[in-house]
């Protein structure tokens, strides 16, 4: 599956502009971490674009991401590595994150959402944002309270990266991708 095909599927399933933005941000972060050839980077991008594509229709832990994965298996040519990464991004599925793709998806998912939340309260959005300010907001449990700080910490540990470098890399990926994050 190409990123263009994944975007088409995402657009069919997801009406929420905020969720679409989240999926694009995760895809940009995934792309930035891929060290393979263009085809592999496309595959990593697809994993980011589709990790939550069923969430708006099926938000319960009984259904997400299982419904989406079943759809992908039955209706697309998506590879099993992407399926496993999508399943692994939700801790309650019981699917271990053993591949670099799965570890990366888990490590960037919550953080990308948190970075967007930070950008939304800054007058300059992503412009000039650095890890230092994101780390400061991470300590404030009331800010973007739905974001799991524990998942961010586990993701960083599994990916074996340093927090500030990981944050800066994700900020840069989202900024470079030119994703429109609506600021105040």
Secondary structure as UniProt FT lines:
FT   HELIX           3..13
FT   HELIX           17..33
FT   HELIX           38..50
FT   TURN            51..57
FT   TURN            61..65
FT   HELIX           66..75
FT   HELIX           80..88
FT   HELIX           91..93
FT   HELIX           100..120
FT   TURN            123..128
FT   HELIX           131..139
FT   TURN            141..146
FT   HELIX           149..159
FT   HELIX           163..177
//
